[in-house]
Amino acid sequence: MIDAIISGPLTGEPTERTASNGNRYWTASARVAAGTESLFVGIAVFDPTAGERLMRLHKGSSIAAAGTLEVTSWTDKTGAERKGWRLLAHEVLSVYQARKRRDAGEGAHDA
């Protein structure tokens, strides 16, 4: 697993779900630039504050998320093995919120 920060547009509407134990969690997917190509990263959020922030965003919104990035694998409908990426996010911000936090932090160092 890799500690990571990703950013990119959401590829669909975020979804709130309930686990079998009754706990809420949130999911989304984002298109993330990787050099000249794009990766699609599934995002899972278990923190209620970060989940609520995610639910304020919509398809096409730019997102910044931090957490643990891991490779996933599954078998598709044709029987072929596929690989992908999933971020178990502990922090979710819109790009606007991330820029606002960065600017506030930079201003604190200016004297």
Contacts in CASP RR format, 6 or more apart in sequence:
PFRMAT RR
TARGET T0000
AUTHOR 0000-0000-0000
METHOD contacts of the structure
MODEL  1
MIDAIISGPLTGEPTERTASNGNRYWTASARVAAGTESLFVGIAVFDPTA
GERLMRLHKGSSIAAAGTLEVTSWTDKTGAERKGWRLLAHEVLSVYQARK
RRDAGEGAHDA
1 68 0 8 1.000
1 69 0 8 1.000
1 70 0 8 1.000
2 68 0 8 1.000
2 69 0 8 1.000
2 70 0 8 1.000
3 66 0 8 1.000
3 67 0 8 1.000
3 68 0 8 1.000
3 69 0 8 1.000
4 66 0 8 1.000
4 67 0 8 1.000
4 68 0 8 1.000
4 69 0 8 1.000
4 87 0 8 1.000
5 64 0 8 1.000
5 65 0 8 1.000
5 66 0 8 1.000
5 67 0 8 1.000
6 30 0 8 1.000
6 32 0 8 1.000
6 41 0 8 1.000
6 63 0 8 1.000
6 64 0 8 1.000
6 65 0 8 1.000
6 66 0 8 1.000
6 69 0 8 1.000
6 87 0 8 1.000
7 30 0 8 1.000
7 32 0 8 1.000
7 62 0 8 1.000
7 63 0 8 1.000
7 64 0 8 1.000
7 65 0 8 1.000
7 95 0 8 1.000
7 98 0 8 1.000
8 30 0 8 1.000
8 31 0 8 1.000
8 32 0 8 1.000
8 33 0 8 1.000
8 62 0 8 1.000
8 63 0 8 1.000
8 64 0 8 1.000
8 95 0 8 1.000
9 30 0 8 1.000
9 31 0 8 1.000
9 60 0 8 1.000
9 61 0 8 1.000
9 62 0 8 1.000
9 63 0 8 1.000
10 28 0 8 1.000
10 29 0 8 1.000
10 30 0 8 1.000
10 57 0 8 1.000
10 58 0 8 1.000
10 59 0 8 1.000
10 60 0 8 1.000
10 61 0 8 1.000
10 63 0 8 1.000
11 29 0 8 1.000
11 30 0 8 1.000
11 31 0 8 1.000
11 40 0 8 1.000
11 59 0 8 1.000
11 60 0 8 1.000
12 28 0 8 1.000
12 29 0 8 1.000
12 58 0 8 1.000
12 59 0 8 1.000
12 60 0 8 1.000
13 28 0 8 1.000
13 58 0 8 1.000
13 59 0 8 1.000
14 26 0 8 1.000
14 27 0 8 1.000
14 28 0 8 1.000
14 51 0 8 1.000
14 54 0 8 1.000
14 55 0 8 1.000
14 57 0 8 1.000
14 58 0 8 1.000
15 26 0 8 1.000
15 27 0 8 1.000
15 28 0 8 1.000
16 24 0 8 1.000
16 25 0 8 1.000
16 26 0 8 1.000
16 51 0 8 1.000
16 55 0 8 1.000
17 24 0 8 1.000
17 25 0 8 1.000
17 26 0 8 1.000
17 27 0 8 1.000
18 24 0 8 1.000
18 25 0 8 1.000
19 25 0 8 1.000
23 46 0 8 1.000
24 48 0 8 1.000
25 44 0 8 1.000
25 45 0 8 1.000
25 46 0 8 1.000
26 44 0 8 1.000
26 45 0 8 1.000
26 50 0 8 1.000
26 51 0 8 1.000
26 54 0 8 1.000
26 55 0 8 1.000
27 42 0 8 1.000
27 43 0 8 1.000
27 44 0 8 1.000
27 45 0 8 1.000
28 42 0 8 1.000
28 43 0 8 1.000
28 45 0 8 1.000
28 54 0 8 1.000
28 57 0 8 1.000
28 63 0 8 1.000
29 40 0 8 1.000
29 41 0 8 1.000
29 42 0 8 1.000
29 43 0 8 1.000
30 40 0 8 1.000
30 41 0 8 1.000
30 42 0 8 1.000
30 43 0 8 1.000
30 63 0 8 1.000
30 65 0 8 1.000
31 38 0 8 1.000
31 39 0 8 1.000
31 40 0 8 1.000
32 38 0 8 1.000
32 39 0 8 1.000
32 40 0 8 1.000
32 41 0 8 1.000
39 84 0 8 1.000
39 85 0 8 1.000
40 84 0 8 1.000
40 85 0 8 1.000
41 69 0 8 1.000
41 84 0 8 1.000
41 85 0 8 1.000
41 86 0 8 1.000
41 87 0 8 1.000
42 85 0 8 1.000
42 86 0 8 1.000
42 87 0 8 1.000
43 54 0 8 1.000
43 63 0 8 1.000
43 65 0 8 1.000
43 86 0 8 1.000
43 87 0 8 1.000
43 89 0 8 1.000
43 92 0 8 1.000
44 86 0 8 1.000
44 87 0 8 1.000
44 88 0 8 1.000
44 89 0 8 1.000
45 51 0 8 1.000
45 54 0 8 1.000
45 89 0 8 1.000
45 90 0 8 1.000
45 92 0 8 1.000
46 88 0 8 1.000
47 89 0 8 1.000
47 90 0 8 1.000
47 91 0 8 1.000
50 89 0 8 1.000
50 90 0 8 1.000
50 91 0 8 1.000
50 92 0 8 1.000
51 92 0 8 1.000
53 92 0 8 1.000
53 93 0 8 1.000
53 94 0 8 1.000
53 97 0 8 1.000
54 63 0 8 1.000
54 89 0 8 1.000
54 92 0 8 1.000
56 94 0 8 1.000
57 63 0 8 1.000
57 94 0 8 1.000
61 94 0 8 1.000
62 94 0 8 1.000
62 95 0 8 1.000
62 96 0 8 1.000
63 92 0 8 1.000
63 93 0 8 1.000
63 94 0 8 1.000
63 95 0 8 1.000
64 92 0 8 1.000
64 93 0 8 1.000
64 94 0 8 1.000
64 95 0 8 1.000
64 97 0 8 1.000
64 98 0 8 1.000
65 87 0 8 1.000
65 89 0 8 1.000
65 91 0 8 1.000
65 92 0 8 1.000
65 93 0 8 1.000
66 89 0 8 1.000
66 90 0 8 1.000
66 91 0 8 1.000
67 87 0 8 1.000
67 88 0 8 1.000
67 89 0 8 1.000
67 90 0 8 1.000
67 91 0 8 1.000
68 87 0 8 1.000
68 88 0 8 1.000
68 90 0 8 1.000
69 85 0 8 1.000
69 86 0 8 1.000
69 87 0 8 1.000
70 85 0 8 1.000
70 86 0 8 1.000
70 87 0 8 1.000
70 88 0 8 1.000
71 83 0 8 1.000
71 84 0 8 1.000
71 85 0 8 1.000
72 83 0 8 1.000
72 84 0 8 1.000
72 85 0 8 1.000
72 86 0 8 1.000
73 81 0 8 1.000
73 82 0 8 1.000
73 83 0 8 1.000
73 84 0 8 1.000
74 81 0 8 1.000
74 82 0 8 1.000
75 81 0 8 1.000
75 82 0 8 1.000
76 82 0 8 1.000
93 101 0 8 1.000
END
